[in-house]
Amino acid sequence: MTAQPQEWTVVCPLTRLDPGRGVAALVDGVQIALFRTANDLFAIDNQDPVTEAYVLSRGIVGSRDGVPTVASPLHKQAYDLRTGDCLDRPGVAVRRHEVRCQDGLVEVRLRKEE
């Protein structure tokens, strides 16, 4: 028997996401952090893997060498929003999720543990 793919969950209208800022959302019992940049949408777990605090949605959105990032508000580790990899600590990563905009609504599909 094969596992069923996760369903897309509507989180909010795109207009509720300000470019360059993150927001927290609860999707199927999982706290995620949503980010809207000038060109893209990103979704990662809201839990900072270094401190285990649920704070990444309040992080500083920016870029490093063209890579879209969020810096943890606690210790400032930067995470690649495309992959979830920590740019400051090799081997540390945050789980990323699929995100899309359909008919003006932001939808997220959770990924299983990676």
C-alpha positions as CSV (number, residue, x, y, z in Angstrom):
1,M,0.0,0.0,0.0
2,T,1.4,3.4,-0.9
3,A,1.1,6.5,1.2
4,Q,-1.4,9.1,0.1
5,P,0.1,12.4,-0.9
6,Q,-0.6,15.2,1.6
7,E,-3.4,17.6,0.6
8,W,-3.0,21.3,0.0
9,T,-4.4,23.4,2.8
10,V,-5.6,27.0,2.3
11,V,-3.8,29.3,4.8
12,C,-4.7,32.8,3.8
13,P,-5.3,35.3,1.0
14,L,-2.0,36.3,-0.7
15,T,-2.9,40.0,0.2
16,R,-2.4,39.1,3.9
17,L,1.3,38.4,3.4
18,D,3.5,41.4,3.3
19,P,6.7,41.1,1.1
20,G,9.8,40.8,3.3
21,R,7.9,39.6,6.4
22,G,7.0,36.3,7.8
23,V,3.9,35.0,9.5
24,A,3.1,31.9,11.5
25,A,0.3,29.5,10.7
26,L,-1.0,26.2,12.0
27,V,-1.4,23.6,9.2
28,D,-2.7,20.2,10.3
29,G,-1.2,20.7,13.8
30,V,2.2,21.8,12.5
31,Q,3.5,25.4,13.1
32,I,4.9,26.8,9.9
33,A,6.5,30.1,8.9
34,L,5.3,31.6,5.7
35,F,7.4,34.2,3.8
36,R,6.6,36.3,0.8
37,T,9.5,37.9,-1.1
38,A,9.4,40.1,-4.1
39,N,9.3,37.1,-6.4
40,D,8.3,34.0,-4.4
41,L,6.5,32.3,-1.5
42,F,8.3,30.0,1.0
43,A,7.1,27.8,3.8
44,I,9.3,26.2,6.5
45,D,8.8,24.9,10.0
46,N,8.4,27.7,12.5
47,Q,10.7,25.9,15.0
48,D,14.3,27.1,15.1
49,P,16.3,23.8,15.1
50,V,19.1,25.4,17.1
51,T,17.0,26.7,20.1
52,E,13.9,24.7,19.5
53,A,11.8,27.8,20.0
54,Y,8.9,28.5,17.6
55,V,10.2,31.9,16.3
56,L,11.4,31.7,12.7
57,S,8.3,33.5,11.4
58,R,9.6,36.6,13.3
59,G,13.0,36.3,11.7
60,I,14.7,38.9,9.4
61,V,14.1,38.2,5.8
62,G,16.9,39.0,3.4
63,S,19.4,37.3,1.0
64,R,23.0,36.1,1.0
65,D,24.8,35.9,-2.3
66,G,21.4,35.9,-4.1
67,V,20.0,33.2,-1.8
68,P,16.7,34.1,-0.1
69,T,17.1,33.7,3.7
70,V,15.5,34.2,7.0
71,A,17.7,34.9,10.1
72,S,16.5,33.4,13.4
73,P,15.5,36.3,15.7
74,L,17.3,34.5,18.6
75,H,20.9,33.8,17.5
76,K,20.8,35.1,13.9
77,Q,21.6,31.8,12.1
78,A,20.5,32.3,8.5
79,Y,18.4,29.6,6.7
80,D,18.1,29.2,3.0
81,L,14.3,29.6,2.3
82,R,14.6,27.4,-0.8
83,T,16.1,24.4,0.9
84,G,15.9,24.9,4.7
85,D,19.6,24.5,5.1
86,C,21.4,26.6,7.7
87,L,24.0,28.7,6.0
88,D,26.0,29.3,9.3
89,R,25.9,25.7,10.7
90,P,26.6,22.8,8.4
91,G,24.3,19.9,9.0
92,V,21.6,22.0,10.6
93,A,18.4,22.5,8.6
94,V,14.7,23.3,9.0
95,R,12.0,21.3,7.2
96,R,10.6,23.1,4.2
97,H,7.1,22.7,2.8
98,E,5.5,23.1,-0.6
99,V,3.6,26.4,-1.0
100,R,1.7,27.9,-3.9
101,C,-0.8,30.6,-4.7
102,Q,-4.1,29.5,-6.4
103,D,-6.8,32.0,-7.2
104,G,-5.3,34.5,-4.8
105,L,-5.1,32.0,-1.9
106,V,-1.9,30.8,-0.3
107,E,-1.9,27.0,0.0
108,V,0.6,24.8,1.8
109,R,1.3,21.1,1.5
110,L,3.2,19.7,4.4
111,R,6.3,17.5,3.8
112,K,6.9,14.4,5.8
113,E,10.2,14.4,7.9
114,E,13.1,14.7,5.6
